[in-house]
């Protein structure tokens, strides 16, 4: 099992390591051992239980998370985390999956509505009124014009 993958799922579910140990039915020391290396060897029953507790397929736990080239990672951090609203890119990704309007607003502000739709789904158009206040005013005006046009095309 890849530890970075497990850490991302823990953040997404809001579980501490102690909570994870309790839910999986292992000791806190066992969970601590899982995090000592990049890849942890688990008994199959623990891996299956972990999959159930986190609500993800076993295959997702054993796959490594995608990694970026260092310069890409640095560019993404500078672009998306400039004000330290999110601690790291994992936190930002978790916020996107939880439909945090601040994260969606930032993503749409930087990449635009069409690119955001490809990544986040059609809901970026429907939810625009909810998160638009988190977009810089000048960029918001541009996007509001595009959004209004898009809505009028859907209605026609």
Protein Blocks (a to p, Z undefined) as FASTA:
>chain_A
ZZklmmmmmmmnopafklmmmmnopafklmmmmmmpmbdcddfklmmmmmmmnopafklm
mpccddddfklmmmmmmmmmmnomafblmlmmmmmmnopaklmmmmmmmnojmlmmmmno
jklmmmmmmmmmmpcfklmmmmmmmmmmmmmmmmZZ
